[in-house]
């Protein structure tokens, strides 16, 4: 799969696993990040994957960032919209700033990034757009009205843009992970994981970032060309759609 792939939020957690998975599948990969320079440089040194820093919630920054990646590596064939943040709190306590921050990074970014690669994909007659949603965009979650709303928006975006671009050789899909053993989830007290989370996952364990990465690598492949407008759910049976 000798393609150029761009992964947002690609230097840590699920994004890092996706970037490495695509690299191992033969892609030339660029990974973006928003703020953690130390982690990004460590990731670059370990993997050899090029890293770029910009705010995916800012359209102009995405426009300039994509232009730089394409100047350095070539036209983007595969876009993985993975970048995301949380600013949790029940709605009656949620600030407008925390609402807007999550919507900007988790949903506006999907438009900002896809808009800046879609014309090139259409002109070349090939493209893969894969957005990382969440189980909480499917079922909702207490304390995450902002996050759940943003992730639910990913599904509608995916279906609409898939229909617009199917005739141009472009597929647009989503992956909806459940609880994955990332740094963020591992920070939850072990007793809470054992008593509150694992009992709701039929397979009895957290997912691994590499398992999500394999979903993305498949959807990015030539073999997945007949799959578009779909959501691949990877949550161990916790929520079935």
C-alpha positions in Angstrom: 0.0 0.0 0.0 2.4 2.7 -1.2 0.3 5.7 -0.4 0.8 9.0 1.5 -1.2 8.9 4.8 -1.9 11.7 7.2 -3.0 10.9 10.8 -4.1 13.7 13.1 -3.3 13.3 16.7 -0.9 10.7 15.5 1.9 10.7 18.0 0.2 9.2 21.1 -2.3 6.5 22.0 -4.6 5.2 19.3 -3.2 7.7 16.8 0.3 6.5 17.2 -0.8 2.9 16.7 -2.6 3.9 13.6 0.4 5.8 12.2 2.7 2.8 12.9 0.2 0.4 11.4 -0.1 2.4 8.2 3.7 2.7 8.0 4.0 -1.1 8.4 1.5 -1.5 5.6 3.8 0.3 3.3 2.5 3.9 3.5 4.6 7.0 3.9 3.0 8.6 7.0 2.8 12.0 8.5 1.4 12.5 12.0 0.1 15.7 13.4 0.0 16.8 17.1 -1.3 19.7 19.0 1.0 20.5 21.9 3.2 17.8 23.4 6.5 18.5 21.8 8.4 16.0 23.9 6.1 13.1 23.1 6.1 14.0 19.4 9.9 14.1 19.1 10.2 10.8 21.0 7.6 9.3 18.6 9.5 10.6 15.6 12.8 9.2 16.9 11.4 5.8 17.6 9.3 5.3 14.5 10.9 7.5 11.8 7.5 9.0 11.0 7.4 12.7 10.2 5.6 14.9 12.7 3.9 18.2 12.2 2.4 20.6 14.8 -0.8 22.5 14.2 -4.3 23.2 15.7 -6.7 20.9 13.8 -9.6 23.1 15.1 -8.3 26.1 13.0 -9.1 25.9 9.3 -6.2 28.1 8.1 -3.7 26.1 10.2 -5.0 22.9 8.6 -4.8 24.4 5.1 -1.2 25.5 5.7 -0.3 22.2 7.4 -1.7 20.0 4.6 0.2 22.1 2.0 3.4 21.6 3.9 2.9 17.8 4.2 2.1 17.6 0.5 5.2 19.7 -0.3 7.4 17.4 1.8 5.9 14.0 1.1 3.4 14.2 -1.8 -0.4 14.3 -2.2 -2.4 12.9 0.7 -4.1 9.7 -0.4 -5.3 8.6 3.1 -6.6 10.9 5.8 -7.2 9.6 9.3 -9.1 12.1 11.5 -8.1 10.9 14.9 -7.3 14.1 16.9 -9.6 14.5 19.9 -9.8 16.0 23.4 -12.1 15.7 26.4 -13.4 18.4 28.7 -15.9 16.4 30.8 -18.6 17.8 33.0 -22.4 17.5 33.3 -24.3 19.9 31.1 -25.6 22.1 34.0 -21.9 22.7 35.0 -20.3 22.9 31.5 -18.8 26.1 30.4 -19.2 27.5 26.9 -15.5 27.4 26.6 -15.4 23.6 27.3 -18.2 23.0 24.9 -16.6 24.9 22.1 -13.1 23.4 22.7 -14.4 19.9 22.2 -16.5 20.7 19.2 -13.6 22.5 17.6 -11.1 19.7 18.1 -13.3 16.7 17.7 -15.8 17.8 15.0 -14.7 21.0 13.3 -11.4 19.3 12.7 -13.1 16.7 10.6 -14.3 19.4 8.2 -11.1 21.4 8.3 -8.9 18.4 7.4 -11.1 16.7 4.9 -11.9 19.9 3.1 -8.2 20.5 2.5 -7.6 17.0 0.9 -10.8 16.2 -0.8 -10.3 18.2 -4.0 -6.9 16.5 -4.6 -8.4 13.1 -4.0 -11.2 13.8 -6.4 -8.8 15.0 -9.1 -6.7 11.8 -8.7 -9.6 9.4 -8.5 -8.6 7.8 -5.2 -8.9 8.6 -1.6 -9.6 7.1 1.9 -11.0 9.2 4.7 -11.3 7.5 8.0 -12.6 9.3 11.1 -12.2 7.9 14.6 -15.6 8.3 16.4 -16.5 6.7 19.8 -18.9 4.3 21.5 -20.0 7.4 23.4 -21.1 9.0 20.2 -23.4 6.0 19.6 -24.9 5.6 23.1 -24.1 8.8 24.9 -22.3 9.2 28.2 -22.9 11.1 31.4 -20.6 14.1 31.7 -19.8 14.1 28.0 -22.6 16.0 26.2 -19.9 17.9 24.3 -17.8 14.8 23.4 -20.8 12.6 22.6 -22.3 15.3 20.4 -19.0 15.8 18.5 -18.5 12.1 18.0 -22.1 11.6 16.9 -21.6 14.3 14.3 -18.8 12.2 12.8 -21.3 9.6 11.7 -23.5 12.1 9.8 -20.5 13.7 8.2 -19.2 10.3 7.1 -22.5 9.2 5.4 -22.9 12.5 3.6 -19.4 12.8 2.3 -19.3 9.2 1.4 -22.3 9.7 -1.0 -20.8 12.8 -2.5 -17.5 11.2 -3.4 -18.2 7.5 -4.1 -18.1 8.0 -7.8 -14.7 9.6 -7.6 -13.0 6.5 -6.1 -13.0 7.9 -2.6 -14.3 6.0 0.4 -15.3 7.7 3.7 -15.8 5.6 6.8 -15.7 5.8 10.6 -14.3 3.6 13.3 -16.0 3.7 16.7 -13.8 2.3 19.5 -15.0 1.4 22.9 -12.7 1.4 26.0 -9.1 1.1 24.7 -6.0 0.7 26.9 -4.5 4.1 26.2 -2.7 6.3 28.6 -5.9 8.2 29.4 -7.9 5.0 30.3 -5.0 3.5 32.2 -5.0 6.6 34.4 -8.4 5.4 35.7 -8.0 3.6 39.1 -7.7 -0.1 38.6 -10.6 -0.8 40.9 -12.9 1.4 38.8 -11.8 -0.4 35.6 -12.5 -3.8 37.2 -15.8 -2.9 38.9 -17.4 -0.3 36.6 -16.0 -0.8 33.1 -15.0 -4.4 32.5 -18.3 -5.9 33.6 -20.0 -4.1 30.7 -17.6 -5.5 28.1 -18.6 -9.0 27.1 -15.1 -10.0 26.0 -13.9 -9.1 29.5 -11.0 -6.8 28.7 -10.0 -3.4 27.4 -9.2 -3.1 23.7 -5.6 -2.4 22.5 -4.7 0.6 20.3 -3.3 -1.8 17.7 -6.7 -3.4 17.4 -8.2 -0.1 16.3 -5.2 0.5 14.1 -5.9 -2.8 12.2 -9.5 -1.6 11.5 -8.1 1.6 10.0 -5.4 -0.1 8.0 -8.1 -2.4 6.5 -10.4 0.5 5.6 -7.4 2.4 4.1 -6.5 -0.6 1.8 -7.4 -1.2 -1.8 -9.4 -4.3 -0.6 -11.9 -2.1 1.2 -12.9 -0.2 -1.9 -16.5 -1.4 -1.7 -17.0 -0.2 1.8 -18.1 3.4 2.2 -20.4 5.4 4.5 -19.9 2.7 7.2 -19.0 2.6 10.8 -16.7 -0.2 12.0 -17.5 -0.7 15.7 -14.7 -2.1 17.9 -15.9 -2.2 21.5 -15.7 -5.8 22.6 -19.5 -6.2 22.4 -20.2 -3.4 24.9 -22.6 -1.7 22.6 -24.1 -3.3 19.5 -25.6 -1.4 16.6 
